[in-house]
Protein backbone atom coordinates (compact mmCIF):
# COMPACT_ATOMS: atom_id res chain seq x y z
CA UNK A 1 0.00 0.00 0.00
CA UNK A 2 2.89 2.38 0.81
CA UNK A 3 4.59 2.17 -2.58
CA UNK A 4 1.31 2.32 -4.45
CA UNK A 5 0.60 5.54 -2.61
CA UNK A 6 4.12 6.87 -3.19
CA UNK A 7 3.82 6.50 -6.96
CA UNK A 8 0.15 7.45 -7.03
CA UNK A 9 0.68 10.70 -5.13
CA UNK A 10 3.80 11.65 -7.10
CA UNK A 11 1.93 13.76 -9.73
CA UNK A 12 0.08 15.68 -7.03
CA UNK A 13 3.28 16.42 -5.17
CA UNK A 14 5.06 17.48 -8.33
CA UNK A 15 2.21 19.93 -8.87
CA UNK A 16 2.47 21.03 -5.22
CA UNK A 17 6.18 21.63 -5.58
CA UNK A 18 5.93 23.51 -8.86
CA UNK A 19 3.02 25.60 -7.59
CA UNK A 20 4.87 26.36 -4.37
CA UNK A 21 7.94 27.61 -6.20
CA UNK A 22 5.81 29.56 -8.67
CA UNK A 23 4.05 31.20 -5.74
CA UNK A 24 7.40 32.32 -4.33
CA UNK A 25 8.59 33.55 -7.72
CA UNK A 26 5.39 35.45 -8.48
CA UNK A 27 4.32 36.80 -5.10
CA UNK A 28 7.80 38.02 -4.10
CA UNK A 29 7.70 40.08 -7.30
CA UNK A 30 4.05 41.11 -7.45
CA UNK A 31 3.91 42.11 -3.78
CA UNK A 32 6.09 44.61 -1.96
CA UNK A 33 8.22 43.33 0.95
CA UNK A 34 5.67 44.83 3.37
CA UNK A 35 2.74 43.17 1.57
CA UNK A 36 4.54 39.82 1.44
CA UNK A 37 5.27 40.11 5.16
CA UNK A 38 1.60 40.95 5.81
CA UNK A 39 0.61 37.82 3.89
CA UNK A 40 3.04 35.71 5.95
CA UNK A 41 1.59 36.93 9.23
CA UNK A 42 -2.01 36.47 8.05
CA UNK A 43 -1.21 32.95 6.81
CA UNK A 44 0.03 32.03 10.29
CA UNK A 45 -3.21 33.28 11.81
CA UNK A 46 -5.48 31.40 9.40
CA UNK A 47 -3.44 28.22 9.93
CA UNK A 48 -3.88 28.53 13.68
CA UNK A 49 -7.64 29.13 13.28
CA UNK A 50 -8.06 26.08 11.06
CA UNK A 51 -6.03 23.86 13.37
CA UNK A 52 -7.86 25.05 16.48
CA UNK A 53 -11.37 24.43 15.15
CA UNK A 54 -11.36 21.85 12.33
CA UNK A 55 -8.21 19.71 12.26
CA UNK A 56 -9.42 17.22 14.86
CA UNK A 57 -12.19 16.14 12.48
CA UNK A 58 -9.71 15.51 9.68
CA UNK A 59 -7.49 13.48 12.03
CA UNK A 60 -10.46 11.35 13.12
CA UNK A 61 -11.46 10.66 9.50
CA UNK A 62 -7.93 9.49 8.72
CA UNK A 63 -7.58 7.23 11.76
CA UNK A 64 -11.01 5.70 12.33
CA UNK A 65 -12.09 4.79 8.80
CA UNK A 66 -10.11 1.54 8.82
CA UNK A 67 -11.43 0.67 12.28
CA UNK A 68 -15.10 1.17 11.27
CA UNK A 69 -17.07 -1.82 10.01
CA UNK A 70 -19.17 -1.52 6.82
CA UNK A 71 -22.83 -0.70 7.33
CA UNK A 72 -24.34 1.30 10.16
CA UNK A 73 -21.02 1.79 11.91
CA UNK A 74 -19.39 3.36 8.86
CA UNK A 75 -22.49 5.44 8.16
CA UNK A 76 -22.32 6.79 11.71
CA UNK A 77 -18.66 7.63 11.14
CA UNK A 78 -19.46 9.86 8.16
CA UNK A 79 -22.64 11.34 9.64
CA UNK A 80 -20.86 12.37 12.82
CA UNK A 81 -17.90 13.99 11.10
CA UNK A 82 -19.79 15.95 8.44
CA UNK A 83 -22.63 17.09 10.68
CA UNK A 84 -20.17 18.22 13.31
CA UNK A 85 -18.19 20.09 10.65
CA UNK A 86 -21.30 21.98 9.57
CA UNK A 87 -22.19 22.75 13.18
CA UNK A 88 -18.72 24.13 13.84
CA UNK A 89 -18.97 26.20 10.66
CA UNK A 90 -22.24 27.75 11.83
CA UNK A 91 -20.50 28.91 15.01
CA UNK A 92 -17.09 29.74 13.50
CA UNK A 93 -18.11 32.11 10.71
CA UNK A 94 -20.08 34.70 12.76
CA UNK A 95 -17.61 34.54 15.65
CA UNK A 96 -14.63 35.08 13.33
CA UNK A 97 -16.46 37.94 11.59
CA UNK A 98 -17.19 39.62 14.94
CA UNK A 99 -13.58 39.30 16.11
CA UNK A 100 -12.24 40.71 12.85
CA UNK A 101 -14.72 43.60 12.99
CA UNK A 102 -13.69 44.52 16.56
CA UNK A 103 -9.95 43.91 16.08
CA UNK A 104 -8.10 47.26 16.11
CA UNK A 105 -5.48 46.16 13.59
CA UNK A 106 -4.23 47.82 10.44
CA UNK A 107 -7.10 47.65 7.88
CA UNK A 108 -4.96 46.07 5.16
CA UNK A 109 -3.70 43.41 7.55
CA UNK A 110 -7.23 42.75 8.78
CA UNK A 111 -8.45 42.26 5.19
CA UNK A 112 -5.66 39.75 4.58
CA UNK A 113 -6.56 37.79 7.71
CA UNK A 114 -10.27 37.82 6.83
CA UNK A 115 -9.54 36.51 3.32
CA UNK A 116 -7.81 33.47 4.74
CA UNK A 117 -9.84 32.74 7.86
CA UNK A 118 -13.23 32.72 6.14
CA UNK A 119 -12.05 29.91 3.87
CA UNK A 120 -11.28 27.54 6.77
CA UNK A 121 -14.66 25.72 6.86
CA UNK A 122 -14.63 24.98 3.14
CA UNK A 123 -11.05 23.71 3.29
CA UNK A 124 -12.10 21.38 6.12
CA UNK A 125 -14.97 19.85 4.13
CA UNK A 126 -12.72 19.23 1.14
CA UNK A 127 -9.97 17.89 3.40
CA UNK A 128 -12.39 15.41 4.98
CA UNK A 129 -13.13 14.00 1.54
CA UNK A 130 -9.41 13.73 0.78
CA UNK A 131 -8.71 11.95 4.06
CA UNK A 132 -11.46 9.43 3.32
CA UNK A 133 -10.02 8.77 -0.13
CA UNK A 134 -6.53 8.38 1.31
CA UNK A 135 -7.76 5.93 3.94
CA UNK A 136 -9.54 3.84 1.29
CA UNK A 137 -6.48 3.83 -0.95
CA UNK A 138 -8.22 5.89 -3.67
CA UNK A 139 -4.95 7.51 -4.61
CA UNK A 140 -5.91 8.91 -8.02
CA UNK A 141 -9.04 10.67 -6.79
CA UNK A 142 -7.35 12.15 -3.71
CA UNK A 143 -4.42 13.36 -5.79
CA UNK A 144 -6.81 14.84 -8.35
CA UNK A 145 -8.52 16.98 -5.72
CA UNK A 146 -5.16 18.10 -4.40
CA UNK A 147 -3.88 19.13 -7.84
CA UNK A 148 -7.10 20.95 -8.72
CA UNK A 149 -7.12 22.98 -5.50
CA UNK A 150 -3.41 23.78 -5.77
CA UNK A 151 -3.46 24.97 -9.38
CA UNK A 152 -6.73 26.88 -9.02
CA UNK A 153 -5.62 28.54 -5.78
CA UNK A 154 -2.39 29.78 -7.33
CA UNK A 155 -4.18 31.14 -10.41
CA UNK A 156 -6.79 32.95 -8.32
CA UNK A 157 -4.15 34.38 -5.99
CA UNK A 158 -2.05 35.69 -8.87
CA UNK A 159 -5.15 37.24 -10.44
CA UNK A 160 -5.97 39.12 -7.25
CA UNK A 161 -2.34 40.21 -6.89
CA UNK A 162 -2.40 41.68 -10.39
CA UNK A 163 -5.67 43.41 -9.47
CA UNK A 164 -3.96 45.10 -6.51
CA UNK A 165 -5.27 43.02 -3.59
CA UNK A 166 -1.84 43.13 -1.88
CA UNK A 167 -1.15 40.74 0.96
CA UNK A 168 -4.70 39.35 0.79
CA UNK A 169 -4.22 38.01 -2.76
CA UNK A 170 -2.59 34.62 -1.98
CA UNK A 171 -5.08 34.04 0.83
CA UNK A 172 -8.05 34.72 -1.45
CA UNK A 173 -6.70 31.98 -3.69
CA UNK A 174 -6.41 29.60 -0.72
CA UNK A 175 -9.98 30.35 0.30
CA UNK A 176 -11.77 30.33 -3.05
CA UNK A 177 -10.13 27.30 -4.70
CA UNK A 178 -11.67 24.71 -2.30
CA UNK A 179 -15.03 26.44 -2.69
CA UNK A 180 -14.95 25.68 -6.42
CA UNK A 181 -14.22 22.00 -5.72
CA UNK A 182 -16.77 21.55 -2.92
CA UNK A 183 -19.91 21.01 -5.08
CA UNK A 184 -18.21 18.04 -6.74
CA UNK A 185 -17.20 16.25 -3.51
CA UNK A 186 -19.64 17.17 -0.74
CA UNK A 187 -22.88 15.59 -2.08
CA UNK A 188 -21.31 12.15 -2.44
CA UNK A 189 -19.60 12.36 0.95
CA UNK A 190 -22.81 13.50 2.64
CA UNK A 191 -24.72 10.52 1.22
CA UNK A 192 -22.30 8.13 2.96
CA UNK A 193 -23.81 9.17 6.28
CA UNK A 194 -27.43 9.31 5.14
CA UNK A 195 -29.82 7.57 7.48
CA UNK A 196 -27.42 7.63 10.42
CA UNK A 197 -27.69 9.83 13.48
CA UNK A 198 -25.00 11.92 15.06
CA UNK A 199 -23.76 9.86 18.01
CA UNK A 200 -22.46 12.04 20.87
CA UNK A 201 -20.45 9.16 22.35
CA UNK A 202 -18.69 8.54 19.04
CA UNK A 203 -17.86 12.21 18.57
CA UNK A 204 -16.62 12.44 22.14
CA UNK A 205 -14.20 9.59 21.41
CA UNK A 206 -13.14 11.26 18.16
CA UNK A 207 -12.57 14.54 19.98
CA UNK A 208 -10.53 12.82 22.68
CA UNK A 209 -8.35 11.42 19.91
CA UNK A 210 -8.29 14.40 17.55
CA UNK A 211 -8.08 17.45 19.80
CA UNK A 212 -4.65 16.59 21.23
CA UNK A 213 -3.44 16.21 17.63
CA UNK A 214 -4.92 19.60 16.80
CA UNK A 215 -3.35 21.12 19.90
CA UNK A 216 0.04 19.63 19.02
CA UNK A 217 -0.28 21.03 15.49
CA UNK A 218 -1.18 24.39 17.02
CA UNK A 219 2.07 24.21 18.95
CA UNK A 220 3.82 23.39 15.68
CA UNK A 221 2.30 26.52 14.20
CA UNK A 222 3.68 28.42 17.19
CA UNK A 223 7.06 26.88 16.42
CA UNK A 224 6.83 27.96 12.80
CA UNK A 225 5.32 31.44 13.27
CA UNK A 226 6.50 32.94 16.55
CA UNK A 227 9.59 34.22 14.77
CA UNK A 228 7.49 36.15 12.24
CA UNK A 229 5.48 38.00 14.86
CA UNK A 230 8.58 38.84 16.88
CA UNK A 231 10.39 40.01 13.75
CA UNK A 232 7.41 42.26 13.06
CA UNK A 233 7.51 43.56 16.63
CA UNK A 234 11.28 44.13 16.85
CA UNK A 235 11.93 45.02 13.19
CA UNK A 236 9.17 45.53 10.58
CA UNK A 237 6.91 43.76 8.08
CA UNK A 238 9.57 43.97 5.37
CA UNK A 239 11.87 41.86 7.58
CA UNK A 240 9.03 39.35 7.99
CA UNK A 241 8.68 39.22 4.21
CA UNK A 242 12.39 38.52 3.69
CA UNK A 243 12.40 35.84 6.39
CA UNK A 244 9.26 34.19 5.02
CA UNK A 245 10.73 34.15 1.51
CA UNK A 246 13.87 32.34 2.68
CA UNK A 247 11.80 30.11 4.92
CA UNK A 248 9.49 29.21 2.05
CA UNK A 249 12.08 28.06 -0.47
CA UNK A 250 13.73 25.75 2.07
CA UNK A 251 10.67 24.56 3.92
CA UNK A 252 8.58 24.12 0.80
CA UNK A 253 11.11 21.80 -0.80
CA UNK A 254 11.34 19.49 2.19
CA UNK A 255 7.67 19.78 3.13
CA UNK A 256 6.52 18.66 -0.32
CA UNK A 257 8.78 15.62 -0.13
CA UNK A 258 7.71 14.60 3.36
CA UNK A 259 4.05 15.34 2.64
CA UNK A 260 4.32 13.11 -0.44
CA UNK A 261 5.79 10.23 1.54
CA UNK A 262 3.61 10.87 4.59
CA UNK A 263 0.41 10.98 2.54
CA UNK A 264 1.17 7.48 1.32
CA UNK A 265 2.77 6.28 4.55
CA UNK A 266 0.26 7.17 7.26
CA UNK A 267 -2.67 5.10 5.95
CA UNK A 268 -0.26 2.26 5.14
CA UNK A 269 0.92 2.18 8.76
CA UNK A 270 -2.66 2.26 10.06
CA UNK A 271 -3.62 -0.60 7.76
CA UNK A 272 -0.51 -2.60 8.73
CA UNK A 273 -1.31 -2.25 12.44
CA UNK A 274 -5.06 -2.88 12.13
CA UNK A 275 -4.73 -5.86 9.78
CA UNK A 276 -1.36 -7.35 10.68
CA UNK A 277 -0.50 -6.27 14.23
CA UNK A 278 2.77 -4.89 15.56
CA UNK A 279 4.99 -7.32 13.68
CA UNK A 280 3.69 -6.18 10.32
CA UNK A 281 3.78 -2.56 11.51
CA UNK A 282 7.49 -2.82 12.36
CA UNK A 283 8.33 -4.02 8.84
CA UNK A 284 6.30 -1.27 7.18
CA UNK A 285 7.65 1.43 9.51
CA UNK A 286 11.31 0.54 9.00
CA UNK A 287 10.80 0.63 5.23
CA UNK A 288 9.19 4.07 5.47
CA UNK A 289 11.90 5.57 7.68
CA UNK A 290 14.60 4.30 5.32
CA UNK A 291 12.78 5.95 2.43
CA UNK A 292 12.38 9.21 4.35
CA UNK A 293 16.12 9.28 5.07
CA UNK A 294 17.06 8.31 1.51
CA UNK A 295 15.14 11.29 0.10
CA UNK A 296 15.11 13.79 2.98
CA UNK A 297 18.82 13.94 3.85
CA UNK A 298 20.08 14.86 0.35
CA UNK A 299 17.17 17.24 -0.16
CA UNK A 300 18.02 19.22 2.99
CA UNK A 301 21.74 19.23 2.19
CA UNK A 302 21.05 20.20 -1.41
CA UNK A 303 18.84 23.17 -0.50
CA UNK A 304 21.53 24.44 1.89
CA UNK A 305 24.24 24.07 -0.76
CA UNK A 306 22.32 25.98 -3.47
CA UNK A 307 20.77 28.64 -1.24
CA UNK A 308 22.24 31.55 -3.20
CA UNK A 309 21.39 30.49 -6.78
CA UNK A 310 18.01 29.20 -5.60
CA UNK A 311 17.24 32.64 -4.20
CA UNK A 312 18.51 34.29 -7.38
CA UNK A 313 15.99 32.31 -9.41
CA UNK A 314 13.00 32.21 -7.07
CA UNK A 315 12.97 35.35 -4.91
CA UNK A 316 12.44 38.96 -5.92
CA UNK A 317 15.48 41.20 -5.65
CA UNK A 318 14.10 43.27 -2.78
CA UNK A 319 13.88 40.19 -0.53
CA UNK A 320 16.76 38.10 -1.87
CA UNK A 321 19.86 39.01 0.13
CA UNK A 322 18.31 38.65 3.56
CA UNK A 323 16.46 35.47 2.59
CA UNK A 324 19.65 33.62 1.61
CA UNK A 325 21.08 33.77 5.12
CA UNK A 326 18.24 31.83 6.73
CA UNK A 327 17.72 29.18 4.03
CA UNK A 328 20.29 26.57 5.24
CA UNK A 329 18.98 26.71 8.80
CA UNK A 330 15.38 26.38 7.68
CA UNK A 331 16.36 23.38 5.52
CA UNK A 332 17.69 21.70 8.66
CA UNK A 333 14.52 22.65 10.55
CA UNK A 334 12.32 21.21 7.78
CA UNK A 335 14.23 17.92 7.85
CA UNK A 336 13.85 17.63 11.62
CA UNK A 337 10.16 18.49 11.47
CA UNK A 338 9.50 16.08 8.62
CA UNK A 339 10.98 13.15 10.54
CA UNK A 340 9.07 14.21 13.66
CA UNK A 341 5.66 14.73 12.11
CA UNK A 342 5.58 12.06 9.43
CA UNK A 343 7.39 9.24 11.19
CA UNK A 344 8.15 9.42 14.90
CA UNK A 345 4.93 11.31 15.69
CA UNK A 346 2.91 8.46 14.15
CA UNK A 347 3.53 6.47 17.33
CA UNK A 348 0.91 8.57 19.15
CA UNK A 349 -1.77 8.36 16.45
CA UNK A 350 -1.25 4.65 15.86
CA UNK A 351 -1.36 4.00 19.60
CA UNK A 352 -4.35 6.36 20.02
CA UNK A 353 -2.49 8.16 22.82
CA UNK A 354 -2.56 11.60 21.25
CA UNK A 355 -2.41 13.48 24.56
CA UNK A 356 1.23 12.44 24.82
CA UNK A 357 1.86 14.06 21.43
CA UNK A 358 0.68 17.34 22.89
CA UNK A 359 3.27 17.01 25.64
CA UNK A 360 6.00 16.21 23.12
CA UNK A 361 5.33 19.41 21.16
CA UNK A 362 4.84 21.68 24.18
CA UNK A 363 8.53 21.56 25.09
CA UNK A 364 9.92 22.84 21.75
CA UNK A 365 7.09 25.36 21.38
CA UNK A 366 7.91 27.01 24.69
CA UNK A 367 11.63 26.83 23.93
CA UNK A 368 11.04 28.49 20.56
CA UNK A 369 9.34 31.49 22.15
CA UNK A 370 12.14 31.88 24.68
CA UNK A 371 14.91 31.55 22.10
CA UNK A 372 13.25 34.01 19.74
CA UNK A 373 12.85 36.57 22.51
CA UNK A 374 16.57 36.22 23.23
CA UNK A 375 17.98 35.91 19.71
CA UNK A 376 15.75 38.06 17.46
CA UNK A 377 16.47 41.43 19.17
CA UNK A 378 20.21 40.72 19.01
CA UNK A 379 20.70 38.86 15.73
CA UNK A 380 17.58 39.61 13.68
CA UNK A 381 16.63 37.17 10.92
CA UNK A 382 19.45 34.69 11.49
CA UNK A 383 18.61 34.58 15.20
CA UNK A 384 15.05 33.54 14.33
CA UNK A 385 16.42 30.80 12.05
CA UNK A 386 18.73 29.50 14.80
CA UNK A 387 15.83 29.42 17.26
CA UNK A 388 13.68 27.46 14.81
CA UNK A 389 16.34 24.83 14.09
CA UNK A 390 17.15 24.33 17.77
CA UNK A 391 13.48 24.04 18.71
CA UNK A 392 12.69 21.46 16.04
CA UNK A 393 15.73 19.46 17.14
CA UNK A 394 14.42 19.37 20.70
CA UNK A 395 10.97 18.49 19.34
CA UNK A 396 12.39 15.46 17.52
CA UNK A 397 14.12 14.23 20.68
CA UNK A 398 11.00 14.74 22.82
CA UNK A 399 8.76 12.99 20.29
CA UNK A 400 11.13 10.06 19.98
CA UNK A 401 11.44 9.65 23.76
CA UNK A 402 7.74 9.90 24.56
CA UNK A 403 6.63 7.97 21.48
CA UNK A 404 8.61 4.90 22.50
CA UNK A 405 6.47 4.68 25.64
CA UNK A 406 3.29 4.59 23.56
CA UNK A 407 4.15 2.44 20.53
CA UNK A 408 7.84 1.96 19.74
CA UNK A 409 8.62 2.50 16.08
CA UNK A 410 11.83 0.96 14.76
CA UNK A 411 14.94 2.98 14.04
CA UNK A 412 16.92 2.58 10.83
CA UNK A 413 20.48 3.27 11.95
CA UNK A 414 22.13 1.52 9.02
CA UNK A 415 20.06 3.57 6.56
CA UNK A 416 20.90 6.76 8.45
CA UNK A 417 24.64 6.07 8.22
CA UNK A 418 24.59 5.04 4.56
CA UNK A 419 22.36 7.94 3.48
CA UNK A 420 24.51 10.32 5.52
CA UNK A 421 27.68 9.08 3.81
CA UNK A 422 26.10 9.51 0.38
CA UNK A 423 24.82 13.00 1.23
CA UNK A 424 28.23 13.96 2.63
CA UNK A 425 29.96 12.84 -0.56
CA UNK A 426 27.48 14.86 -2.59
CA UNK A 427 28.14 17.95 -0.46
CA UNK A 428 31.93 17.64 -0.90
CA UNK A 429 31.61 17.53 -4.68
CA UNK A 430 29.09 20.36 -4.92
CA UNK A 431 31.14 22.61 -2.63
CA UNK A 432 34.07 22.68 -5.08
CA UNK A 433 32.00 23.39 -8.21
CA UNK A 434 32.24 26.86 -9.80
CA UNK A 435 29.63 29.45 -8.84
CA UNK A 436 28.57 31.46 -11.91
CA UNK A 437 25.37 32.49 -10.15
CA UNK A 438 21.70 32.36 -11.07
CA UNK A 439 20.04 29.58 -13.03
CA UNK A 440 23.33 28.30 -14.50
CA UNK A 441 24.79 27.64 -11.04
CA UNK A 442 21.53 26.11 -9.80
CA UNK A 443 21.32 23.70 -12.75
CA UNK A 444 25.02 22.79 -12.50
CA UNK A 445 25.03 22.09 -8.76
CA UNK A 446 21.63 20.40 -8.67
CA UNK A 447 22.46 18.18 -11.64
CA UNK A 448 25.93 17.17 -10.49
CA UNK A 449 24.84 16.81 -6.86
CA UNK A 450 21.87 14.64 -7.76
CA UNK A 451 24.02 12.43 -9.99
CA UNK A 452 26.73 12.00 -7.36
CA UNK A 453 24.21 11.16 -4.64
CA UNK A 454 22.40 8.64 -6.85
CA UNK A 455 25.67 6.92 -7.76
CA UNK A 456 26.86 6.75 -4.15
CA UNK A 457 23.46 5.63 -2.85
CA UNK A 458 23.29 2.78 -5.37
CA UNK A 459 26.89 1.78 -4.70
CA UNK A 460 26.49 1.48 -0.93
CA UNK A 461 22.78 0.51 -1.07
CA UNK A 462 21.71 3.53 0.99
CA UNK A 463 18.20 3.11 2.33
CA UNK A 464 17.98 -0.22 0.52
CA UNK A 465 17.63 1.64 -2.79
CA UNK A 466 19.60 -0.93 -4.77
CA UNK A 467 17.56 -3.80 -3.36
CA UNK A 468 14.32 -1.97 -4.18
CA UNK A 469 15.48 -1.16 -7.72
CA UNK A 470 16.48 -4.78 -8.39
CA UNK A 471 13.18 -6.02 -6.98
CA UNK A 472 11.20 -3.69 -9.25
CA UNK A 473 13.22 -4.79 -12.28
CA UNK A 474 12.64 -8.45 -11.43
CA UNK A 475 8.89 -7.89 -11.13
CA UNK A 476 8.79 -6.05 -14.46
CA UNK A 477 10.69 -8.86 -16.18
CA UNK A 478 8.38 -11.45 -14.64
CA UNK A 479 5.33 -9.50 -15.80
CA UNK A 480 6.69 -9.30 -19.34
CA UNK A 481 7.50 -13.00 -19.37
CA UNK A 482 3.98 -13.86 -18.17
CA UNK A 483 2.45 -11.67 -20.88
Order of alpha helices (4+ residues) and beta strands (2+ residues): alpha-alpha-alpha-alpha-alpha-alpha-alpha-alpha-alpha-alpha-alpha-alpha-alpha-alpha-alpha-alpha-alpha-alpha-alpha
